[in-house]
């Protein structure tokens, strides 16, 4: 597995301890050498290497490798760092002459004892890539301002409701509901074979995890969003990578301080889009769906936007209505009319 890290001396020991505590599906400790961990120390200035070495000595049964690099400014980003470690893991399997599972997480994250086993179970069930459920560290989440915690929970509820409506219009045999929306680097697993077919991690400076998922999907890979594969990550609002969870928490903090709400794709617009997705999947079962059908527009056009509180409520109502119908009847429904917005200025 691969872990990119920049100036994480304080948090790396916690991650290493959680990796050293891995168990199999029956709760037995994994055999020594069952997996290896490569940590890429990317332009570190805070003693991360020394902290990692101390953690390794505390857990001698863990095969832990530190790779220290000084990336040039144009490449000193999480996309290049994660590409480095995932490419290294894939090359390791090739050198051994066999396939395997490549996992990745972040240096400010802790994983549960069944992390490796849960990912492997999803792959054994047919997945090529597994996106895990990422939660916030409980103590750090409790320290967030109440308004930010509320926005975080609203977003989780909205995304889950959106996934349910999606599953009702376009059910996926290998990614059934209940599922979540996350496929983030803090909790991600991909088979070496799928990684090679996709051409590896795309060379992008941010949202490299999302880019990898889309690359795997583009070559026919099966992506599973699993609740049993999970990790807890930092709730800091100033992160090491642009476009990550820290940026989202920082944005929600700014919105809360300004007394502003959050606007997302309206329920009517989402239902129109997802009904189109369902029809596309039925007519073209072997073709990847276009991203404009699978992903909500962010930010949505003003005419298709609504307050997240209302959208969450309306999506839940839509899901209850759709559950009572067969798939044929769902896809035969007329498109929901656009909503008249009544947002405050």
C-alpha positions, -999 to +999 in steps of 0.1 A: +000+000+000+011+036-006+009+067+016+019+102+005+031+124+033+042+160+037+051+173+071+031+148+091+055+139+120+027+143+145+002+121+128+022+094+110+028+073+142-010+069+147-014+057+111+015+033+114+000+018+147-034+013+130-017-005+100+003-027+124-030-038+141-046-053+109-066-085+113-082-109+089-120-115+086-120-138+116-102-113+138-068-130+137-036-109+132-025-108+096+007-129+090+039-109+089+046-098+053+009-101+043+012-065+030+039-038+027+036-001+033+055+025+013+054+060+027+065+088+003+080+116+023+074+145-001+094+177+006+092+172+044+107+198+068+093+187+102+111+155+111+086+132+094+113+106+085+125+104+121+089+100+134+083+073+108+115+054+118+105+055+154+070+042+146+086+014+125+108+004+154+077+002+177+061-022+152+088-044+139+064-069+123+052-043+099+070-041+065+074-003+064+095+015+037+102+052+038+111+069+005+122+105+009+120+127-022+124+164-030+099+171-058+104+202-079+077+229-073+057+219-104+054+183-092+053+189-054+016+180-051-005+151-038-013+139-073+024+132-081+031+119-047+002+094-048+011+084-084+046+077-072+036+053-044+008+035-064+032+031-094+057+016-070+032-008-056+021-019-091+057-024-101+063-045-070+035-069-080+049-071-115+084-079-102+068-107-081+050-120-112+015-119-097-015-097-092-025-081-060-044-053-042-030-018-040-044+003-011-038+039-003-046+062+025-034+096+039-009+103+065-034+121+087-058+091+087-063+061+110-078+028+097-097+001+116-082-034+122-103-049+094-093-022+068-072-045+046-095-075+050-126-054+041-111-041+009-100-077+000-135-090+006-150-064-018-125-074-044-132-111-039-169-102-045-160-088-079-149-052-074-119-038-093-117-006-072-132+001-038-139+035-024-142+035+013-163+055+037-143+084+051-154+098+085-139+125+106-117+119+137-144+120+165-125+144+188-116+168+159-151+167+146-165+176+180-142+206+181-156+220+149-181+249+152-217+236+154-226+253+122-198+236+103-208+202+118-243+208+106-232+216+071-210+185+071-239+163+082-262+179+057-238+172+029-235+135+040-273+132+041-277+149+007-251+127-010-266+095+005-301+105-007-287+113-042-271+079-043-304+062-034-323+080-062-295+071-085-297+035-076-335+035-081-331+049-117-299+032-126-293+002-104-257-013-105-252-050-098-217-045-084-225-013-065-259-017-050-275+006-025-268+012+004-236+028-009-219+061-004-205+087-028-169+087-016-138+074-035-111+095-019-074+088-014-078+085+024-095+051+018-091+036-016-082+002-030-076-009-066-064-042-081-030-041-098-046-054-129-073-026-130-046+000-122-026-011-152-056-013-175-065+023-166-030+035-174-022+042-138-030+073-118-037+103-141-011+130-138-032+157-121-023+180-092-055+176-073-085+153-071-062+125-084-084+099-065-115+109-085-094+109-117-083+073-110-119+062-104-130+077-137-100+061-155-109+027-141-146+031-150-136+042-186-119+008-192-149-011-178-137-015-142-162-023-115-162+004-087-177-004-053-186+022-027-184+001+005-195+010+040-175-018+055-142-004+041-137+028+061-112+051+077-112+082+100-093+112+089-084+146+102-109+174+105-084+202+100-095+231+079-060+238+065-047+207+047-017+197+027-035+191-006-058+215-026-093+203-034-094+178-005-116+174+026-098+202+044-107+226+017-144+216+020-143+220+057-126+254+053-153+265+028-181+254+051-164+273+079-164+305+057-200+299+047-210+295+084-191+326+095-208+346+067-242+333+077-246+318+042-261+285+032-252+259+007-268+255-027-266+223-047-284+208-077-321+209-071-340+176-065-360+181-097-328+187-118-311+157-101-341+135-109-342+145-145-304+138-148-307+104-131-337+094-151-316+101-182-288+081-167-311+051-162-323+053-198-287+055-210-277+025-190-306+005-203-299+014-239-261+011-237-254-015-210-217-020-221-208+016-224-196+039-196-221+067-189-210+102-197-199+122-166-226+148-171-251+121-162-232+104-134-220+135-115-239+165-103-227+199-117-206+217-091-215+245-088-249+240-104-264+266-127-284+292-109-317+280-125-311+244-113-299+252-078-317+250-045-309+251-007-293+219+004-319+215+032-348+215+008-329+193-017-323+167+010-360+166+020-372+165-017-348+137-026-360+116+004-396+122-008-386+112-044-369+080-031-400+070-012-421+075-043-398+056-066-394+026-043-430+017-048-425+014-086-408-011-108-378+000-127-398+000-160-423+023-144-397+046-130-380+051-164-414+057-180-422+086-156-423+121-171-394+143-161-401+162-128-409+199-134-383+225-125-388+240-090-396+276-085-368+289-062-377+310-032-342+315-018-335+345+003-311+370-012 
